[in-house]
């Protein structure tokens, strides 16, 4: 069975997230914002979802320059920010093998 690959929306979401992650410690967010708009094109819904989720998950003192610039975008990101915050505090997913290995190493 041939692989159908990822849906174009998934690929675009990954591309948007990659721009933010690659520039997370920037001192100049303007080129990053321009690149995000260029990457997203007319898919501002995906930009809002990815930027909001990224803010919620990664916002801290080290990423504050970028997250402040992202928060200033004229996009509705409140739900996506909340989702990112929930993901940040959620327990990490592991496999039973990882749990067994961790217990044995203790």
Backbone as ProteinMPNN parsed JSONL, in Angstrom:
{"seq_chain_A": "XXXXXXXXXXXXXXXXXXXXXXXXXXXXXXXXXXXXXXXXXXXXXXXXXXXXXXXXXXXXXXXXXXXXXXXXXXXXXXXXXXXXXXXXXXXXXXXXXXXXXXXXXX", "coords_chain_A": {"N_chain_A": [[0.847, -1.179, 0.0], [0.734, 2.12, -0.962], [2.249, 4.965, 0.585], [0.494, 7.774, 1.737], [1.443, 10.076, 2.769], [1.857, 13.105, 4.716], [-0.851, 15.304, 5.503], [-1.346, 18.383, 3.759], [-1.975, 20.573, 5.483], [-0.896, 19.728, 7.905], [1.801, 19.615, 7.284], [2.246, 22.345, 6.763], [1.688, 23.402, 9.312], [3.799, 22.28, 10.76], [5.931, 23.546, 9.47], [5.448, 26.23, 10.222], [5.73, 26.062, 13.03], [8.395, 25.316, 13.101], [9.725, 27.631, 12.241], [9.301, 29.318, 14.448], [10.535, 27.849, 16.533], [13.176, 27.662, 15.625], [13.935, 30.28, 15.893], [13.64, 30.967, 18.53], [15.128, 32.301, 20.553], [15.536, 34.891, 19.689], [16.585, 38.314, 19.358], [15.475, 40.138, 17.793], [12.445, 40.228, 16.72], [11.033, 41.011, 14.436], [11.879, 40.129, 11.732], [11.283, 37.449, 12.067], [8.525, 37.386, 12.495], [7.74, 38.347, 9.996], [8.64, 36.213, 8.408], [6.995, 34.197, 9.4], [4.425, 35.053, 8.57], [4.868, 34.949, 5.805], [5.316, 32.232, 5.486], [2.903, 31.104, 6.396], [1.081, 32.213, 4.638], [-2.115, 32.592, 3.31], [-3.262, 31.168, 5.343], [-4.105, 31.997, 8.039], [-5.48, 30.929, 10.145], [-4.115, 28.572, 10.771], [-1.677, 29.699, 11.466], [-2.433, 31.155, 13.755], [-3.237, 29.041, 15.434], [-0.87, 27.511, 15.694], [1.04, 29.429, 16.577], [-0.176, 30.301, 18.951], [-0.288, 27.903, 20.47], [2.444, 27.404, 20.603], [3.342, 29.643, 22.059], [2.015, 29.177, 24.526], [3.283, 26.803, 25.329], [6.092, 27.279, 25.256], [6.666, 29.773, 26.417], [8.726, 31.719, 28.352], [11.284, 33.318, 30.369], [13.415, 33.328, 28.608], [12.436, 33.205, 26.045], [10.931, 35.414, 25.785], [11.08, 37.741, 24.156], [10.312, 36.905, 21.581], [7.83, 35.662, 22.183], [6.32, 37.788, 23.202], [6.121, 39.386, 20.918], [4.69, 37.652, 19.276], [2.315, 37.453, 20.739], [1.325, 39.961, 20.261], [0.305, 39.871, 17.736], [-2.456, 40.303, 15.492], [-4.365, 38.159, 15.996], [-6.658, 35.604, 16.991], [-5.768, 33.871, 19.622], [-6.236, 32.792, 22.102], [-7.454, 30.301, 22.95], [-5.643, 28.467, 21.834], [-3.272, 29.174, 23.148], [-3.945, 28.464, 25.754], [-4.179, 25.697, 25.356], [-1.504, 25.037, 24.735], [-0.326, 25.668, 27.215], [-1.536, 23.755, 28.854], [-0.461, 21.449, 27.707], [2.213, 21.805, 28.338], [2.371, 21.317, 31.088], [1.456, 18.765, 31.283], [1.899, 15.271, 32.016], [4.767, 13.482, 30.815], [4.712, 11.311, 28.007], [5.35, 7.875, 28.071], [6.729, 4.624, 27.388], [5.923, 1.261, 28.462], [8.356, -0.139, 28.599], [10.24, 1.884, 29.012], [9.512, 2.735, 31.547], [10.048, 0.398, 33.039], [12.793, 0.164, 32.598], [13.703, 2.523, 33.795], [13.013, 2.062, 36.459], [14.63, -0.13, 37.038], [17.113, 0.993, 36.851], [17.314, 2.528, 39.076]], "CA_chain_A": [[0.0, 0.0, 0.0], [1.576, 3.322, -1.017], [2.068, 5.965, 1.634], [-0.134, 9.005, 1.261], [2.163, 11.209, 3.33], [1.155, 14.002, 5.619], [-1.79, 16.269, 4.938], [-0.692, 19.688, 3.576], [-2.143, 21.415, 6.677], [0.055, 19.253, 8.908], [3.119, 20.069, 6.836], [2.31, 23.79, 6.987], [1.778, 23.604, 10.76], [5.179, 21.953, 11.143], [6.782, 24.627, 8.959], [5.229, 27.407, 11.075], [6.366, 25.782, 14.329], [9.843, 25.296, 12.898], [10.187, 29.025, 12.207], [9.326, 29.834, 15.827], [11.537, 27.125, 17.319], [14.504, 28.025, 15.132], [14.203, 31.669, 16.279], [13.071, 31.158, 19.872], [15.928, 33.2, 21.39], [15.846, 36.079, 18.915], [16.512, 39.655, 19.938], [14.773, 40.952, 16.8], [11.358, 39.379, 16.244], [10.396, 41.483, 13.203], [12.063, 39.22, 10.598], [10.618, 36.178, 12.381], [7.102, 37.609, 12.228], [7.6, 38.415, 8.539], [8.791, 34.852, 7.889], [5.79, 33.443, 9.768], [3.354, 35.445, 7.649], [5.197, 34.429, 4.48], [5.149, 30.778, 5.537], [1.484, 30.779, 6.566], [0.285, 32.694, 3.505], [-3.488, 32.956, 3.684], [-3.729, 30.26, 6.396], [-3.942, 32.648, 9.335], [-6.021, 30.032, 11.155], [-3.023, 27.695, 11.205], [-0.702, 30.547, 12.153], [-2.959, 31.427, 15.094], [-3.212, 27.805, 16.217], [0.512, 27.121, 15.992], [1.68, 30.467, 17.389], [-0.765, 30.252, 20.285], [0.184, 26.697, 21.142], [3.873, 27.597, 20.855], [3.433, 30.593, 23.172], [1.604, 28.504, 25.752], [4.231, 25.765, 25.719], [7.485, 27.718, 25.365], [6.852, 31.111, 26.98], [9.5, 31.867, 29.584], [12.136, 34.505, 30.317], [14.365, 33.231, 27.499], [11.718, 33.364, 24.776], [9.984, 36.519, 25.974], [11.078, 38.684, 23.03], [9.473, 36.348, 20.518], [6.448, 35.421, 22.616], [5.636, 39.08, 23.279], [5.799, 39.793, 19.545], [3.616, 36.772, 18.814], [1.077, 37.843, 21.439], [0.846, 41.229, 19.692], [-0.312, 39.642, 16.427], [-3.916, 40.474, 15.518], [-4.952, 36.832, 15.805], [-7.322, 35.043, 18.168], [-4.934, 32.745, 20.03], [-6.477, 32.466, 23.507], [-7.657, 28.861, 23.142], [-4.41, 27.771, 21.49], [-2.325, 29.431, 24.236], [-4.368, 27.601, 26.868], [-3.816, 24.326, 24.995], [-0.059, 24.929, 24.914], [-0.04, 25.659, 28.651], [-1.923, 22.425, 29.363], [0.522, 20.478, 27.219], [3.482, 21.997, 29.044], [2.325, 20.729, 32.434], [0.989, 17.376, 31.202], [2.984, 14.304, 32.203], [5.379, 12.988, 29.586], [4.301, 9.981, 27.581], [6.431, 6.893, 28.044], [6.309, 3.261, 27.101], [6.209, 0.411, 29.62], [9.781, -0.458, 28.621], [10.956, 3.009, 29.613], [9.239, 2.694, 32.981], [10.783, -0.721, 33.611], [14.217, 0.492, 32.539], [13.937, 3.563, 34.788], [12.939, 1.441, 37.781], [15.784, -1.008, 37.196], [18.317, 1.82, 36.984], [17.321, 3.201, 40.379]], "C_chain_A": [[0.892, 1.242, 0.0], [1.234, 4.289, 0.114], [1.459, 7.222, 1.035], [0.581, 10.235, 1.8], [1.296, 12.052, 4.246], [0.226, 14.935, 4.852], [-1.075, 17.619, 4.798], [-0.846, 20.627, 4.777], [-1.17, 21.018, 7.774], [1.456, 19.725, 8.545], [3.278, 21.571, 7.074], [2.42, 24.106, 8.476], [3.191, 23.332, 11.264], [6.119, 23.063, 10.687], [6.662, 25.883, 9.821], [5.917, 27.217, 12.418], [7.887, 25.801, 14.224], [10.417, 26.707, 12.88], [10.3, 29.566, 13.63], [10.418, 29.159, 16.644], [12.956, 27.506, 16.911], [14.912, 29.425, 15.606], [13.786, 31.976, 17.715], [13.826, 32.165, 20.728], [16.277, 34.51, 20.697], [15.77, 37.358, 19.746], [15.742, 40.591, 19.014], [13.646, 40.115, 16.19], [10.747, 39.803, 14.91], [10.63, 40.565, 12.003], [11.381, 37.864, 10.825], [9.128, 36.293, 12.08], [6.855, 37.661, 10.721], [7.705, 37.018, 7.915], [7.564, 33.999, 8.221], [4.629, 33.774, 8.838], [3.606, 34.91, 6.243], [4.98, 32.92, 4.418], [3.676, 30.401, 5.573], [0.653, 31.18, 5.352], [-1.098, 33.107, 3.97], [-4.051, 32.066, 4.79], [-3.468, 30.859, 7.786], [-4.538, 31.814, 10.461], [-4.941, 29.092, 11.68], [-1.939, 28.488, 11.924], [-1.161, 30.825, 13.573], [-2.873, 30.186, 15.978], [-1.794, 27.442, 16.633], [1.214, 28.153, 16.872], [1.133, 30.437, 18.809], [-0.28, 29.056, 21.082], [1.664, 26.826, 21.507], [4.082, 28.554, 22.035], [3.131, 29.871, 24.486], [2.623, 27.5, 26.243], [5.617, 26.332, 26.032], [7.707, 29.046, 26.069], [7.602, 31.047, 28.311], [10.407, 33.087, 29.426], [13.084, 34.498, 29.12], [13.712, 33.455, 26.139], [10.801, 34.583, 24.782], [9.956, 37.504, 24.802], [10.167, 38.176, 21.928], [8.038, 36.165, 20.984], [5.673, 36.727, 22.77], [5.233, 39.565, 21.89], [4.669, 38.935, 18.979], [2.285, 37.142, 19.457], [0.481, 39.122, 20.855], [0.203, 41.051, 18.317], [-1.827, 39.771, 16.523], [-4.641, 39.162, 15.185], [-5.608, 36.383, 17.101], [-6.592, 33.771, 18.57], [-5.224, 32.253, 21.44], [-6.637, 30.966, 23.741], [-6.38, 28.078, 22.864], [-3.342, 27.981, 22.564], [-2.666, 28.541, 25.426], [-4.009, 26.146, 26.591], [-2.318, 24.111, 25.185], [0.334, 24.884, 26.375], [-0.407, 24.315, 29.271], [-0.915, 21.363, 28.931], [1.848, 20.596, 27.967], [3.491, 21.313, 30.402], [1.835, 19.284, 32.437], [2.168, 16.431, 31.43], [3.51, 13.836, 30.845], [4.885, 11.588, 29.281], [5.519, 9.065, 27.573], [5.857, 5.545, 27.633], [6.584, 2.404, 28.331], [7.69, 0.045, 29.719], [10.602, 0.638, 29.255], [10.742, 3.007, 31.115], [10.006, 1.574, 33.657], [12.275, -0.428, 33.663], [14.569, 1.534, 33.618], [13.938, 2.987, 36.187], [14.163, 0.583, 38.044], [17.064, -0.207, 37.426], [18.407, 2.466, 38.357], [18.0, 2.406, 41.448]], "O_chain_A": [[1.728, 1.39, 0.891], [0.083, 4.405, 0.533], [1.86, 7.674, -0.037], [0.337, 11.342, 1.318], [0.138, 11.726, 4.505], [0.49, 15.303, 3.708], [-0.263, 17.962, 5.658], [0.065, 21.403, 5.062], [-0.67, 21.879, 8.499], [2.206, 20.182, 9.407], [4.328, 22.019, 7.536], [3.178, 24.997, 8.858], [3.714, 24.073, 12.097], [7.005, 23.475, 11.436], [7.667, 26.529, 10.118], [6.612, 28.116, 12.892], [8.579, 26.245, 15.14], [11.483, 26.949, 13.446], [11.295, 30.205, 13.973], [11.149, 29.83, 17.372], [13.833, 27.655, 17.762], [16.103, 29.721, 15.71], [13.6, 33.141, 18.066], [13.211, 32.83, 21.561], [17.234, 35.173, 21.094], [14.998, 37.461, 20.7], [15.397, 41.707, 19.402], [13.88, 39.37, 15.239], [10.008, 39.024, 14.307], [9.67, 40.239, 11.305], [10.954, 37.215, 9.87], [8.541, 35.394, 11.477], [5.883, 37.09, 10.225], [6.949, 36.683, 7.003], [7.144, 33.173, 7.411], [3.929, 32.876, 8.372], [2.677, 34.469, 5.567], [4.513, 32.397, 3.407], [3.246, 29.489, 4.867], [-0.369, 30.555, 5.067], [-1.237, 33.884, 4.915], [-5.223, 32.204, 5.14], [-2.718, 30.306, 8.591], [-4.144, 31.971, 11.616], [-4.857, 28.842, 12.882], [-1.348, 27.999, 12.887], [-0.362, 30.74, 14.506], [-2.479, 30.275, 17.141], [-1.548, 27.105, 17.791], [1.91, 27.784, 17.818], [1.896, 30.538, 19.769], [0.097, 29.192, 22.246], [2.084, 26.409, 22.587], [4.911, 28.294, 22.908], [3.906, 29.95, 25.439], [2.814, 27.354, 27.451], [6.252, 25.893, 26.991], [8.858, 29.417, 26.299], [7.16, 30.403, 29.262], [10.298, 33.811, 28.436], [13.51, 35.56, 28.666], [14.383, 33.854, 25.187], [9.987, 34.754, 23.875], [8.896, 38.049, 24.491], [9.344, 38.925, 21.399], [7.111, 36.487, 20.241], [4.475, 36.76, 22.49], [4.136, 40.091, 21.705], [3.791, 39.443, 18.282], [1.249, 37.144, 18.793], [-0.727, 39.343, 20.942], [-0.386, 41.995, 17.789], [-2.418, 39.387, 17.533], [-5.415, 39.078, 14.231], [-5.157, 36.745, 18.187], [-6.765, 32.722, 17.949], [-4.52, 31.371, 21.931], [-6.011, 30.417, 24.647], [-6.068, 27.128, 23.582], [-2.582, 27.059, 22.861], [-1.781, 27.937, 26.033], [-3.578, 25.434, 27.498], [-1.911, 23.093, 25.745], [1.24, 24.137, 26.746], [0.324, 23.796, 30.115], [-0.563, 20.481, 29.714], [2.525, 19.594, 28.199], [4.52, 20.782, 30.821], [1.805, 18.646, 33.489], [3.302, 16.753, 31.077], [2.775, 13.804, 29.858], [4.668, 10.781, 30.185], [6.594, 9.453, 27.115], [4.642, 5.369, 27.547], [7.402, 2.785, 29.168], [8.22, -0.069, 30.825], [11.567, 0.355, 29.966], [11.677, 3.248, 31.878], [10.561, 1.772, 34.738], [12.942, -0.733, 34.652], [15.608, 1.431, 34.27], [14.762, 3.369, 37.017], [14.68, 0.57, 39.161], [17.982, -0.666, 38.106], [19.483, 2.91, 38.757], [18.079, 2.852, 42.593]]}, "name": "protein", "num_of_chains": 1, "seq": "XXXXXXXXXXXXXXXXXXXXXXXXXXXXXXXXXXXXXXXXXXXXXXXXXXXXXXXXXXXXXXXXXXXXXXXXXXXXXXXXXXXXXXXXXXXXXXXXXXXXXXXXXX"}
